[in-house]
Every structure is written in C-alpha cells, then in structure tokens.
Amino acid sequence: MADFYDILGISKSASASEIKKAYRKKAIEFHPDKNPGDATAEENFKKAAEAYETLSDPQKKARYDQLGHQAYTSGGAGGFGGGAGGFGGMDMDDIFSQFGDIFGGGGFSGFSGFGGGGGRRRVKGKDLRIRVSLTLEEAALGVEKKVKVKRKKQAPGVTYKTCSTCNGSGQVTRIQNTILGRMQTSAPCNTCGGAGQMMDKKPAGADAQGLIIDEETVSIKIPAGVETDMRLKVGGKGNEAPGDGISGDLLVDIEVKAHDNLQREGNNLHYDLYISVPEAVLGTSKEIQTVTGKVRIPIEAGIQSGKILRLRGKGMPSINSYGNGDLLVHVNVWTPRDLTREQKEFFESMMTDSHFDPAPEKGDKSFFEKVKDMFS
Ligand SMILES: [Zn+2]
C-alpha cells in the first residue's frame, strides 16, 4: 500500500514547501474539472488531498511518521460518530475547502469553508467541542444535559453584500499554463475568500466577519448506553458563519465517571459482594446496587467464595441494538481476622470435623473456567 509520501511523490525529508508544491501538482493533474467522469483520477485526487491534509500539519505529520501508514489510517476509537483524534478520510467538500490555503485566497480568513471547485459553497462556521461528564447511572438511563456554550453569532445589525469581484459566485476562472498544457481552473475569489459575500455594515464590537461571541445554553440529549470517548454531534450549535453561511456543529465528547461499586466492561457490569462465613454457610439474602436502584437477591446456603451470580439484563443498555448487558455479582466470603477466645475455640473444634474439609465437586468450577464461561 502506497504511503502518503509515495502518493505525493516526495521523500520523507521533504520540506513544508516541497510538500505543498507536490500536492499542488497532483491536485492540478487529477482535478475533476480536468478529468470529467474519470473515477481513477478522482480517487487519485482524493488520495493526494488526504496525504497533504496529514503531511501539511506538523502535529499530524509527526504522529503519522511515528505510527506508520497502516496504523495511522486505521486509527480512530471506533463507536458512534467516529472516535477522538482518528483519521476520518476526506470528502470532496473537505478537499475543496483546503484549496483556499493552496491556491491562495484571503478575505474572510479563519473560515473553515472556502469555495472553489464545483460552484459556490456556503461557508460553514467552525465546529465547537465540549466534554460532558456523566455518572454511570446517567449513562445507563440516558439524560438531557444543559451546557453553556460560547458561540460566535452574527452581531445584531450586521449586513452582508454580494461580492462585486465574483458577483457572488465565490470563484474566479483562471487560465493557467501548466506542464500539461493550457488549463482552465476555477479558484476561490480572493476578494471574498469564496464566500460570495462580504460584510457591508459592521456593528460596534463585531469582529472582521461581523460576528460576536454569545453564551448560549444548549440542551444535549444523551442516549442510554454511551461510553467514554464517544462523540455526539449537535447540528448547527457551533459557530455561526457570516452572510448566508451555515452554522458549524457542536461536538460533544462523552466521559463516564467511575462508579464506587460497579465496574463496567462493555455492556456488562461487575459488582463485588462480600458475605460473612455464617452467611455463606447458612444462606441469606443481600441487597445489590444496580444502575436502576437496589435489588435483593437470595444467597443459597453453602455458596462458595468466587461464585459469580449473573443478573440478566441488569447491566448497561446497548447503544447500537436492543437489550441490556448483565450484572455479574462476584461472591467473596469474608474471613474474620480478630476473633474472641470463644470464637477461636469454636473454629478449633471444627478443625477436626471432616465436614469442613474442602471437597470441590464438578459444579464448583475453578476461577479460570468461570471466566471462560463469562465470555462465552
Ligand atoms: Zn468574491
């Protein structure tokens, strides 16, 4: 499999400007406008853009060099909406938005979207990211969280007008002489940065894009079954864009806090139950904490330490399908340490009683067999 350096035809020691130059060349060569209907060219165009996206970013490049191509491109923490920091691949919109950087552009700097390629694109405001911390119970039941988000919004009174350089199309057509011959390319309009619009009236306090920062309470519906590092997206609650652009999204990273008594393992939960020697000998009933409240379970007489009781459906709900995991109750028999003289004498008298000799039967499985059962 060709790595990003092969794709751009450069060596690993290539400088930033060499990387940029190499990408520019590939982008022109495989540009869809120049290769209409050619799927291979489009594939190469995308590959070059992906390679450039990583190699042009010093942090991403360092990570890529460290991990190697295979590990880097298959990264991502999986689950639900893509994991944190993974490699997402690019679509054509992403690629054209990168062109502002490569082929020059200006105007509305700091926009995440640039025009170019096929027709005018509406600019998109920046995505915002927050982290939301949940208890295990909240993760089990689902919850609605209200968070305060500082978003950029269009300032009251701001107006935008159509860009006169590109007449609102967001792009200008250039004829370029390349080694491949004369070529017509569309590039983002330098005046408006591809937005097709420019700020007309700037209210006091607004930034160069006519935006102000506003704190807004956003309600986030968190579905039952989420796990740490899952990411939710609240559409349109990122920064607003200038003009008639579309708002970015609010990306919500989930963190589920550790529970005092319950340990999570996928959709199953584990609970350590301690019972006394008399309780183990005589049997009893015990209250067990679950994510939906307490339940009382019977403990049969003669139960062995290490026994795992499975409470079906009392685990975590599955976010991708129906049904719940189980709650696994690990039975531990607590051996007393400080005995009175009478108690000591009692146990001493039992030492010679063959009733107390261990005599495991087939049903009293070893720890390893039980673990094997649990995952089968
Ligand atoms: Zn323009």
Boltz pocket constraint, residues with backbone or C-beta under 6 A from the ligand:
constraints:
  - pocket:
      binder: B
      contacts: [[A, 163], [A, 164], [A, 165], [A, 166], [A, 167], [A, 168], [A, 169], [A, 170], [A, 171], [A, 189], [A, 190], [A, 191], [A, 192], [A, 193], [A, 194], [A, 195], [A, 196], [A, 197]]
      max_distance: 6.0
